Amino acid sequence: MTTYEQMKAVYHALTEKQGKDITVIDISEISTLADYFIITHGNNTPHVESLVDCVQEAMDKAGAVCRSQEGLRGGRWVLLDYGDIVVNVFSKEDRLWYDLERIWRDGKLVDMSAEEEKA
């Protein structure tokens, strides 16, 4: 499975679990850190944990290995590092505070609505 296909699988999983304001940023041309940053938030701690679980399940099915996971205990900001894909699942308040979309604004927003229409 390509990195793009894995990114779509993560997006789809987050959509199914009702992740809020899912943002996909292509950072491949501005950083060697990863190709895609995926950012979403949950309504509460159990929702954040559920979103993390669904991402892990989708990436396991895709054969991707999580290199690092940070923040699960607090349920406020969980980072999942899959190498070329970094997934950030926040509480709403922490997402607004850290504003990763602003930090990575030089990346290209990926329009996933077109992908959803194809599915």
Secondary structure, 3 states (H helix, E strand, C coil): CCHHHHHHHHHHHHHHCCCEEEEEEECCCCCCCCCEEEEEEECCHHHHHHHHHHHHHHHHHCCCCCCEEECCCCCCEEEEECCCEEEEEEEHHHHHHHCHHHHCCCCEECCHHHHHHHC
